[in-house]
Amino acid sequence: MSTPNLQTFQDQVADLLLRHRSLLDVLSKCGQSDSSVNRAVTKAITECGCLEVHAKRQPYQPEMDLDQAKHSLESHLQGHLCENCKDVIRAELGKHLFYMSALCNLLDIRLDEVVKQESSKCSTLGVFNLS
């Protein structure tokens, strides 16, 4: 089975979405699904313990070049997601992607074009694309 492309997925969402056709409903579901992703990652840390966060001030210095900065800056994560937590987070990300696709449908925006535009911006601006 081949992996569906973003437009195929977006078309599936358009066919399946019945309850949340209102822009306000979709916006609230996007917020809710975003929170669910955050909660799933938090539970991997606080309940399961497969991930740990060891945060501290980043050791960035203005005189560092880009390569030095890439090697010095940390994610603050230790450990790896267990299969259970990974499955839960994947599911939550999937729901979030579903509602992002629904929002794109309502606003007549193609998700694949959003990804293409953002990728082009990243390629063009490189490190200056940081937000």
N, CA, C and O of each residue as an XYZ file, in Angstrom:
524
protein
N       0.840     -1.180      0.000
C       0.000      0.000      0.000
C       0.884      1.241      0.000
O       1.796      1.359      0.818
N       0.617      2.152     -0.904
C       1.431      3.355     -0.986
C       0.965      4.379      0.044
O      -0.178      4.357      0.502
N       1.866      5.256      0.386
C       1.553      6.315      1.341
C       0.739      7.390      0.631
O       1.146      7.874     -0.425
N      -0.405      7.768      1.195
C      -1.202      8.812      0.546
C      -0.485     10.160      0.613
O       0.207     10.463      1.585
N      -0.662     10.954     -0.430
C      -0.066     12.285     -0.398
C      -0.985     13.224      0.378
O      -2.095     12.850      0.755
N      -0.522     14.419      0.606
C      -1.291     15.361      1.425
C      -2.632     15.717      0.798
O      -3.619     15.882      1.515
N      -2.688     15.839     -0.526
C      -3.951     16.190     -1.166
C      -4.964     15.053     -1.033
O      -6.154     15.299     -0.836
N      -4.497     13.821     -1.141
C      -5.391     12.675     -0.957
C      -5.944     12.667      0.460
O      -7.136     12.440      0.669
N      -5.081     12.915      1.424
C      -5.521     12.979      2.821
C      -6.520     14.112      3.017
O      -7.546     13.932      3.674
N      -6.226     15.270      2.453
C      -7.113     16.423      2.587
C      -8.481     16.118      1.959
O      -9.513     16.528      2.491
N      -8.486     15.409      0.847
C      -9.751     15.015      0.215
C     -10.521     14.035      1.106
O     -11.744     14.125      1.214
N      -9.812     13.108      1.740
C     -10.455     12.169      2.669
C     -11.117     12.919      3.816
O     -12.249     12.617      4.192
N     -10.410     13.894      4.366
C     -10.946     14.694      5.468
C     -12.219     15.404      5.022
O     -13.201     15.454      5.763
N     -12.201     15.948      3.818
C     -13.386     16.651      3.302
C     -14.578     15.705      3.210
O     -15.709     16.100      3.493
N     -14.328     14.454      2.815
C     -15.406     13.471      2.702
C     -15.916     13.008      4.064
O     -17.099     12.704      4.211
N     -15.032     12.951      5.057
C     -15.389     12.391      6.361
C     -15.956     13.398      7.343
O     -16.726     13.032      8.231
N     -15.588     14.647      7.198
C     -15.962     15.644      8.196
C     -17.440     16.000      8.067
O     -17.862     16.606      7.082
N     -18.199     15.623      9.053
C     -19.632     15.916      9.055
C     -20.009     16.876     10.168
O     -20.698     17.869      9.934
N     -19.558     16.579     11.379
C     -19.991     17.361     12.545
C     -19.386     18.747     12.596
O     -20.047     19.699     13.010
N     -18.150     18.870     12.185
C     -17.437     20.131     12.392
C     -17.222     20.853     11.071
O     -16.090     20.999     10.610
N     -18.291     21.292     10.479
C     -18.189     22.038      9.225
C     -18.087     23.532      9.484
O     -17.722     24.284      8.580
N     -18.393     23.973     10.666
C     -18.302     25.385     11.013
C     -16.842     25.754     11.250
O     -16.098     25.005     11.883
N     -16.442     26.906     10.743
C     -15.079     27.388     10.967
C     -14.767     27.453     12.459
O     -13.676     27.068     12.881
N     -15.705     27.931     13.250
C     -15.463     28.044     14.691
C     -15.274     26.669     15.330
O     -14.421     26.501     16.202
N     -16.064     25.690     14.901
C     -15.883     24.324     15.410
C     -14.504     23.787     15.056
O     -13.823     23.203     15.899
N     -14.094     23.986     13.809
C     -12.798     23.472     13.372
C     -11.660     24.178     14.101
O     -10.693     23.531     14.505
N     -11.759     25.490     14.273
C     -10.720     26.217     15.019
C     -10.611     25.703     16.449
O      -9.507     25.527     16.964
N     -11.747     25.464     17.091
C     -11.696     24.971     18.471
C     -11.148     23.547     18.524
O     -10.440     23.196     19.468
N     -11.465     22.721     17.520
C     -10.923     21.362     17.483
C      -9.420     21.374     17.212
O      -8.694     20.521     17.723
N      -8.945     22.334     16.412
C      -7.491     22.467     16.194
C      -6.787     22.781     17.512
O      -5.752     22.194     17.828
N      -7.352     23.701     18.267
C      -6.780     24.042     19.567
C      -6.807     22.866     20.518
O      -5.841     22.614     21.238
N      -7.911     22.152     20.519
C      -8.045     20.984     21.396
C      -7.055     19.885     20.995
O      -6.433     19.266     21.859
N      -6.909     19.644     19.698
C      -5.988     18.593     19.261
C      -4.535     18.988     19.529
O      -3.704     18.133     19.837
N      -4.231     20.271     19.412
C      -2.881     20.755     19.745
C      -2.592     20.512     21.223
O      -1.501     20.070     21.584
N      -3.565     20.800     22.066
C      -3.408     20.560     23.505
C      -3.245     19.070     23.803
O      -2.500     18.692     24.707
N      -3.939     18.231     23.044
C      -3.828     16.784     23.255
C      -2.438     16.272     22.895
O      -1.920     15.367     23.550
N      -1.834     16.842     21.862
C      -0.453     16.476     21.515
C       0.467     16.858     22.668
O       1.295     16.058     23.104
N       0.315     18.091     23.159
C       1.146     18.564     24.275
C       0.956     17.677     25.506
O       1.922     17.350     26.196
N      -0.278     17.294     25.776
C      -0.577     16.453     26.936
C       0.043     15.071     26.784
O       0.560     14.521     27.757
N       0.003     14.503     25.593
C       0.581     13.181     25.371
C       2.098     13.194     25.585
O       2.657     12.266     26.169
N       2.755     14.253     25.108
C       4.201     14.365     25.321
C       4.485     14.547     26.816
O       5.414     13.946     27.356
N       3.687     15.369     27.467
C       3.856     15.596     28.906
C       3.689     14.293     29.691
O       4.449     14.032     30.624
N       2.707     13.479     29.322
C       2.485     12.208     30.014
C       3.631     11.228     29.787
O       3.936     10.418     30.663
N       4.268     11.295     28.615
C       5.444     10.448     28.375
C       6.543     10.785     29.373
O       7.335      9.924     29.757
N       6.581     12.041     29.786
C       7.589     12.495     30.744
C       7.139     12.221     32.177
O       7.886     11.633     32.959
N       5.935     12.641     32.521
C       5.513     12.631     33.925
C       4.903     11.315     34.396
O       4.995     10.985     35.579
N       4.285     10.562     33.499
C       3.663      9.306     33.919
C       4.487      8.096     33.528
O       4.758      7.235     34.365
N       4.889      8.018     32.267
C       5.657      6.868     31.809
C       7.122      6.992     32.227
O       7.704      6.058     32.777
N       7.691      8.131     31.964
C       9.096      8.350     32.300
C      10.063      7.925     31.210
O      11.275      7.934     31.429
N       9.556      7.552     30.032
C      10.462      7.148     28.954
C      11.276      8.344     28.443
O      12.360      8.172     27.886
N      10.749      9.540     28.636
C      11.463     10.774     28.313
C      11.702     11.553     29.591
O      10.904     11.503     30.526
N      12.803     12.265     29.616
C      13.093     13.184     30.710
C      13.488     14.524     30.107
O      14.059     14.590     29.018
N      13.175     15.578     30.828
C      13.568     16.915     30.408
C      14.597     17.425     31.400
O      14.360     17.466     32.608
N      15.730     17.809     30.868
C      16.789     18.405     31.681
C      17.117     19.749     31.052
O      18.050     19.875     30.259
N      16.335     20.743     31.421
C      16.458     22.052     30.795
C      17.382     22.951     31.590
O      17.402     22.944     32.821
N      18.129     23.709     30.853
C      19.003     24.731     31.421
C      19.239     25.763     30.339
O      18.850     25.578     29.186
N      19.858     26.813     30.714
C      20.140     27.895     29.765
C      20.989     27.337     28.630
O      21.950     26.602     28.858
N      20.624     27.692     27.417
C      21.390     27.237     26.257
C      22.750     27.939     26.242
O      22.836     29.131     26.538
N      23.807     27.207     25.900
C      25.161     27.786     25.939
C      25.519     28.596     24.703
O      26.668     28.570     24.261
N      24.568     29.307     24.143
C      24.831     30.077     22.934
C      25.624     31.336     23.244
O      25.348     32.044     24.212
N      26.598     31.594     22.415
C      27.407     32.810     22.512
C      27.340     33.531     21.166
O      27.421     32.880     20.125
N      27.195     34.848     21.160
C      27.073     35.586     19.889
C      28.237     35.359     18.919
O      28.061     35.467     17.705
N      29.406     35.050     19.440
C      30.561     34.856     18.553
C      30.614     33.459     17.927
O      31.486     33.189     17.101
N      29.696     32.573     18.310
C      29.656     31.228     17.728
C      29.237     31.298     16.269
O      28.371     32.086     15.889
N      29.874     30.450     15.454
C      29.369     30.332     14.093
C      28.228     29.314     14.098
O      27.968     28.668     15.114
N      27.562     29.178     12.976
C      26.380     28.327     12.888
C      26.691     26.874     13.237
O      25.917     26.231     13.947
N      27.796     26.359     12.755
C      28.160     24.968     13.024
C      28.403     24.743     14.515
O      27.982     23.727     15.067
N      29.077     25.682     15.162
C      29.310     25.567     16.606
C      27.998     25.610     17.370
O      27.803     24.848     18.317
N      27.111     26.485     16.969
C      25.811     26.604     17.642
C      25.015     25.307     17.503
O      24.412     24.844     18.471
N      25.008     24.721     16.310
C      24.278     23.468     16.092
C      24.780     22.352     16.998
O      23.996     21.521     17.456
N      26.071     22.332     17.255
C      26.645     21.283     18.093
C      26.542     21.587     19.587
O      26.660     20.680     20.410
N      26.324     22.839     19.938
C      26.271     23.234     21.346
C      24.869     23.240     21.931
O      24.677     22.919     23.104
N      23.893     23.605     21.113
C      22.533     23.748     21.613
C      21.885     22.383     21.789
O      22.140     21.459     21.018
N      21.050     22.266     22.805
C      20.477     20.983     23.190
C      18.963     20.981     23.051
O      18.326     22.034     23.038
N      18.395     19.780     22.947
C      16.942     19.628     22.917
C      16.365     19.582     24.330
O      15.159     19.747     24.515
N      17.211     19.362     25.313
C      16.824     19.194     26.714
C      16.135     17.860     26.977
O      15.685     17.608     28.095
N      16.048     17.000     25.962
C      15.421     15.688     26.130
C      16.464     14.625     26.386
O      17.551     14.634     25.808
N      16.108     13.710     27.265
C      16.915     12.515     27.482
C      15.981     11.322     27.429
O      14.849     11.381     27.909
N      16.466     10.244     26.843
C      15.664      9.049     26.691
C      15.013      9.014     25.320
O      15.255      9.877     24.477
N      14.186      8.003     25.114
C      13.484      7.814     23.845
C      12.062      7.376     24.153
O      11.811      6.703     25.152
N      11.146      7.759     23.298
C       9.760      7.351     23.486
C       9.653      5.828     23.443
O      10.220      5.177     22.565
N       8.923      5.276     24.398
C       8.606      3.850     24.347
C       7.551      3.658     23.260
O       6.954      4.632     22.800
N       7.318      2.428     22.851
C       6.361      2.167     21.774
C       4.957      2.645     22.125
O       4.252      3.176     21.266
N       4.543      2.463     23.379
C       3.214      2.894     23.778
C       3.064      4.411     23.653
O       2.100      4.894     23.057
N       3.997      5.150     24.205
C       3.925      6.615     24.133
C       4.033      7.099     22.694
O       3.349      8.044     22.300
N       4.882      6.459     21.915
C       5.027      6.829     20.507
C       3.703      6.626     19.770
O       3.306      7.465     18.961
N       3.020      5.511     20.049
C       1.722      5.247     19.417
C       0.690      6.301     19.802
O      -0.064      6.780     18.955
N       0.661      6.658     21.082
C      -0.297      7.663     21.560
C      -0.015      9.015     20.907
O      -0.940      9.693     20.462
N       1.242      9.405     20.850
C       1.610     10.701     20.277
C       1.333     10.719     18.772
O       0.853     11.720     18.240
N       1.631      9.626     18.096
C       1.302      9.537     16.657
C      -0.202      9.731     16.438
O      -0.616     10.467     15.542
N      -1.003      9.073     17.253
C      -2.459      9.186     17.125
C      -2.912     10.626     17.345
O      -3.752     11.134     16.602
N      -2.361     11.283     18.358
C      -2.732     12.680     18.627
C      -2.270     13.607     17.503
O      -2.987     14.534     17.126
N      -1.076     13.357     16.968
C      -0.599     14.154     15.833
C      -1.496     13.934     14.614
O      -1.761     14.865     13.854
N      -1.958     12.701     14.434
C      -2.870     12.405     13.337
C      -4.170     13.181     13.452
O      -4.663     13.730     12.467
N      -4.732     13.225     14.672
C      -5.962     13.996     14.880
C      -5.721     15.474     14.596
O      -6.560     16.153     14.005
N      -4.557     15.959     15.029
C      -4.225     17.367     14.803
C      -4.105     17.646     13.300
O      -4.597     18.663     12.811
N      -3.459     16.750     12.586
C      -3.332     16.897     11.139
C      -4.710     16.847     10.466
O      -4.952     17.556      9.489
N      -5.602     16.014     10.989
C      -6.968     15.932     10.468
C      -7.646     17.294     10.548
O      -8.220     17.760      9.564
N      -7.582     17.929     11.706
C      -8.258     19.219     11.869
C      -7.530     20.352     11.143
O      -8.167     21.315     10.717
N      -6.215     20.253     10.995
C      -5.505     21.229     10.162
C      -5.972     21.103      8.718
O      -6.157     22.107      8.030
N      -6.161     19.865      8.258
C      -6.657     19.637      6.902
C      -8.075     20.163      6.748
O      -8.421     20.739      5.717
N      -8.894     19.964      7.772
C     -10.263     20.483      7.731
C     -10.257     22.005      7.631
O     -11.048     22.585      6.888
N      -9.369     22.647      8.375
C      -9.255     24.106      8.309
C      -8.827     24.545      6.907
O      -9.364     25.507      6.357
N      -7.865     23.839      6.342
C      -7.444     24.149      4.977
C      -8.615     24.010      4.014
O      -8.799     24.853      3.136
N      -9.404     22.957      4.172
C     -10.562     22.764      3.294
C     -11.535     23.926      3.398
O     -12.002     24.442      2.382
N     -11.843     24.338      4.615
C     -12.790     25.435      4.797
C     -12.288     26.744      4.192
O     -13.076     27.558      3.709
N     -10.985     26.936      4.222
C     -10.392     28.185      3.733
C      -9.897     28.084      2.294
O      -9.286     29.016      1.771
N     -10.168     26.933      1.654
C      -9.771     26.695      0.271
C      -8.255     26.848      0.089
O      -7.781     27.531     -0.819
N      -7.525     26.195      0.978
C      -6.059     26.185      0.937
C      -5.624     24.730      0.807
O      -6.132     23.857      1.511
N      -4.686     24.477     -0.092
C      -4.163     23.120     -0.253
C      -3.002     22.918      0.723
O      -2.031     23.674      0.720
N      -3.121     21.898      1.545
C      -2.096     21.612      2.541
C      -0.752     21.313      1.886
O       0.290     21.713      2.407
N      -0.760     20.616      0.753
C       0.503     20.333      0.076
C       1.184     21.616     -0.411
O       2.412     21.689     -0.459
N       0.390     22.619     -0.770
C       0.977     23.905     -1.166
C       1.558     24.646      0.035
O       2.567     25.340     -0.088
N       0.927     24.500      1.182
C       1.459     25.104      2.412
C       2.824     24.491      2.726
O       3.779     25.206      3.030
N       2.907     23.161      2.649
C       4.173     22.469      2.922
C       5.223     22.865      1.891
O       6.373     23.122      2.246
N       4.837     22.915      0.625
C       5.774     23.291     -0.441
C       6.290     24.712     -0.226
O       7.486     24.967     -0.360
N       5.384     25.639      0.108
C       5.776     27.037      0.336
C       6.709     27.150      1.537
O       7.706     27.872      1.496
N       6.379     26.436      2.597
C       7.220     26.507      3.800
C       8.589     25.889      3.543
O       9.603     26.402      4.016
N       8.619     24.792      2.798
C       9.889     24.162      2.448
C      10.747     25.087      1.598
O      11.957     25.189      1.798
N      10.111     25.757      0.653
C      10.832     26.710     -0.194
C      11.392     27.860      0.639
O      12.523     28.301      0.433
N      10.582     28.335      1.582
C      11.028     29.420      2.468
C      12.216     28.958      3.309
O      13.175     29.707      3.494
N      12.153     27.739      3.814
C      13.269     27.201      4.604
C      14.531     27.094      3.750
O      15.627     27.417      4.207
N      14.367     26.641      2.513
C      15.521     26.510      1.619
C      16.131     27.865      1.298
O      17.353     28.014      1.265
N      15.274     28.849      1.063
C      15.735     30.176      0.692
C      16.342     30.919      1.871
O      17.429     31.487      1.766
N      15.635     30.911      2.987
C      16.080     31.707      4.132
C      17.044     30.960      5.046
O      17.807     31.580      5.787
N      17.012     29.632      4.994
C      17.899     28.848      5.846
C      17.739     29.200      7.305
O      16.622     29.248      7.822
N      18.839     29.442      7.963
C      18.839     29.720      9.398
C      18.106     31.014      9.717
O      17.677     31.199     10.856
N      17.949     31.908      8.762
C      17.252     33.173      9.001
C      15.737     32.983      9.073
O      15.001     33.934      9.337
N      15.278     31.765      8.839
C      13.860     31.439      8.918
C      13.429     31.137     10.352
O      12.258     30.854     10.606
N      14.369     31.196     11.280
C      14.083     30.868     12.667
C      12.989     31.760     13.222
O      12.940     32.961     12.956
N      12.102     31.133     14.009
C      11.046     31.948     14.616
C      10.977     31.673     16.094
O      10.151     32.259     16.793
